[in-house]
Amino acid sequence: AVTPTPTYETYSAAVLADSPIHYYPLDETSGTTAQDLGSMATTGGTYTGGITLGQPAALDKLGKAARFDGNNGTFVDLGQFHPGANISIEAWVNLDLDATSPFSAIVARWDGSYEMDFNGSTANLVIRNEGNGFGLVAGAAPSARGQWHHVVSVFSEGKLSIYVDGVKGGEQTIGGALQNLGPNPDRVLIGATREGVYGFKGLIDEVAIYDTGLTPLQIRAHYHAAVPSEAPAVTIREAVILSWPS
């Protein structure tokens, strides 16, 4: 079966078409509030610590980006929320050449729930399910520092997967639903984890969080909307293997 890849006029349109619950373009040039365009938006995120706004994005059509200094206490505080059983996390990131933290958090809710980060130069997704089962998947290869990368992490129907620049990396099945510790869960942070440590040193842009598992077709469509000249082919083939009598 051949399914055409959806096309969109803008990257933002591609993201919004798949109904993120929270979407932070990080286009601000001043102030302390990160606008949230998602379906569960409330007051937006709060810029905290050493963040420089109005920085160049991966492409002009993506607007602006935010630079994080990597120090403890630097992050965007998204408040407390939980997506439910499944989650997808998406962002454009550019890790500095001299970033020294062993883990550079991109988006995290580190109370035993989820974290998308770089382990050294390799993108990772960490998940804990409702039974406290632990899952970890990594990008197919280290990501070049000082360059922009589109990173998407998915936990859906008990399965983890990760994509970097449209290329699928690791996949692991742990079963269950996403863990939700309460009654007072940790905050969700962009650019740090736990109490604000393991900070990201570099640029982050276009952060989206979904309560569904994005499909390979949707991920490809998002990447294609931003970088059409570098996107994979315009169709995705789902191979169906038929068993024929010998």
C-alpha positions in Angstrom: 0.0 0.0 0.0 1.3 3.5 -0.9 0.1 6.4 1.3 1.0 9.9 0.1 2.8 12.1 2.7 0.6 15.0 3.7 1.9 18.4 2.7 1.5 21.7 4.6 2.2 25.3 3.8 4.1 25.8 7.1 5.8 23.7 9.7 3.5 25.1 12.3 0.5 23.9 10.3 1.9 20.4 10.1 2.3 20.3 13.9 -1.1 21.7 14.6 -2.8 19.3 12.2 -1.8 16.5 14.6 -3.3 18.1 17.6 -0.5 18.7 20.1 -1.7 19.2 23.7 1.1 21.7 24.2 3.1 23.5 21.5 5.8 26.1 22.3 7.2 27.7 19.1 9.7 29.7 21.3 9.5 32.6 19.0 9.5 35.3 21.7 12.1 38.1 21.5 11.5 39.4 25.0 9.5 38.7 28.2 9.2 35.7 30.4 6.3 33.8 28.9 6.6 31.1 26.2 3.4 31.0 24.2 1.6 27.7 24.1 -0.5 27.0 21.0 -1.6 23.5 22.1 -5.1 22.3 22.7 -4.5 22.2 26.5 -2.8 25.6 26.7 -3.3 27.7 29.8 -0.8 30.4 30.7 2.2 29.2 28.7 5.6 28.3 29.9 7.9 30.4 32.0 11.5 31.3 30.9 13.8 30.8 33.9 17.5 31.4 34.3 20.0 31.9 31.5 17.9 31.9 28.3 18.5 34.2 25.4 15.5 34.8 23.2 15.2 35.8 19.6 18.0 33.6 18.3 18.2 32.3 14.7 16.2 29.1 14.1 17.1 26.2 11.9 15.4 27.9 9.0 14.0 31.4 8.7 10.5 30.1 8.2 10.6 28.5 11.7 10.8 32.0 13.3 13.1 32.4 16.2 14.7 30.0 18.7 15.8 30.1 22.4 19.4 29.7 23.5 20.0 27.8 26.8 23.3 28.4 28.7 23.4 24.9 30.2 23.7 26.0 33.8 21.6 24.6 36.7 18.3 26.5 37.0 18.0 27.3 33.3 14.8 25.9 31.7 11.3 26.7 30.5 8.9 25.7 33.3 5.7 24.2 31.7 4.0 23.5 34.9 2.4 20.2 35.9 0.5 18.1 33.4 0.3 14.5 32.3 -0.7 13.4 28.7 -2.2 10.1 29.7 -1.2 6.6 28.5 0.8 7.7 25.4 3.1 10.5 24.6 5.1 12.0 21.7 7.7 14.7 22.1 9.0 16.8 19.2 11.6 19.5 19.0 14.3 21.1 16.9 17.6 21.2 18.8 21.2 22.3 18.2 23.7 21.2 20.9 26.7 23.3 21.4 30.1 21.9 20.5 31.4 22.5 24.0 28.4 21.2 26.0 29.9 19.1 28.8 26.9 17.7 30.6 26.7 13.9 30.3 22.9 14.3 29.8 21.5 17.3 28.0 17.7 17.3 28.7 15.5 18.6 25.9 12.0 17.9 27.5 11.7 16.0 30.8 9.2 15.1 33.6 11.6 13.3 35.7 9.5 11.7 38.5 9.8 8.4 36.8 7.8 9.4 33.7 9.7 10.5 30.6 12.7 12.4 29.3 14.0 13.2 25.9 17.7 14.2 26.0 21.1 13.8 24.5 23.5 11.2 26.1 26.7 12.8 25.0 25.8 13.4 21.3 23.2 10.7 20.9 19.5 11.4 21.2 17.6 9.3 23.8 14.1 8.7 25.1 13.7 7.3 28.6 10.2 6.0 29.7 8.8 4.5 32.9 5.5 2.7 32.6 2.7 2.4 35.2 4.4 -0.8 36.6 7.7 1.1 36.9 9.1 -0.8 34.0 12.0 1.1 32.4 12.6 1.7 28.7 15.4 3.4 26.8 15.9 3.9 23.1 18.6 5.9 21.3 19.0 7.5 17.9 20.5 5.5 15.1 23.8 7.4 15.3 25.3 10.3 17.2 24.0 13.7 16.1 26.6 16.2 14.9 27.0 19.1 17.4 26.7 22.7 16.3 24.0 21.6 13.8 20.2 21.6 13.9 18.3 18.3 14.3 14.7 17.4 14.3 14.1 14.9 17.2 10.8 13.0 17.8 10.3 10.5 20.6 7.2 8.3 20.8 5.7 6.0 23.5 2.5 4.4 22.3 0.8 1.2 23.2 3.7 0.2 25.3 6.4 0.7 22.6 9.2 3.3 22.6 10.8 4.7 19.4 12.9 7.7 18.4 13.5 9.5 15.1 16.3 12.0 14.3 16.0 14.0 11.1 13.4 11.5 9.9 15.6 8.5 10.5 14.2 5.9 12.9 16.5 4.8 15.7 15.9 2.3 18.4 12.6 0.6 19.3 11.7 -1.2 22.5 8.5 -2.7 23.9 7.9 -2.5 27.7 4.1 -2.6 27.6 1.7 -0.7 29.9 0.8 3.0 30.0 2.9 6.0 30.8 3.6 6.3 34.6 1.8 9.1 36.4 3.0 9.6 40.0 0.9 11.8 42.2 -0.8 13.6 43.8 1.9 16.2 43.1 3.9 15.2 40.1 7.1 16.9 39.0 6.9 19.8 36.6 7.6 19.4 32.9 10.7 21.3 31.8 12.3 22.3 28.5 16.1 22.4 28.7 16.6 20.7 32.1 15.4 17.8 34.3 14.6 17.1 38.0 15.1 20.2 40.0 16.7 22.0 37.0 19.9 20.1 36.4 21.4 18.3 33.4 20.8 21.5 31.5 20.9 21.8 27.7 23.6 24.1 26.3 22.6 25.2 22.9 19.5 26.1 20.9 16.0 24.6 21.3 13.0 25.4 19.1 9.4 24.3 18.2 8.7 22.0 21.1 5.5 20.0 20.8 4.0 17.4 23.2 1.2 15.1 22.1 -1.1 12.6 24.0 -0.9 10.3 21.1 1.8 8.3 19.3 2.9 10.1 16.1 3.1 7.7 13.2 6.1 7.5 10.8 3.9 9.2 8.2 3.2 12.1 10.5 6.8 12.5 11.5 7.9 12.5 7.9 5.3 15.1 7.1 6.5 17.4 9.8 10.1 17.1 8.7 9.2 17.5 5.1 7.3 20.7 6.0 10.4 22.2 7.4 13.1 20.8 5.1 11.5 19.6 1.9 14.8 19.3 0.0 16.2 17.0 2.7 13.0 15.0 3.4 12.7 11.4 2.5 10.7 10.4 -0.6 7.2 11.9 -0.7 5.5 8.5 -0.1 5.8 5.9 2.6 5.4 2.3 1.6 4.1 0.0 4.2 5.3 -3.4 3.1 2.8 -6.3 3.3 4.5 -9.7 3.2 2.3 -12.3 1.8 3.0 -16.0 2.3 2.6 -18.0 -0.9 2.4 -21.7 -1.2 5.7 -23.2 -2.2 
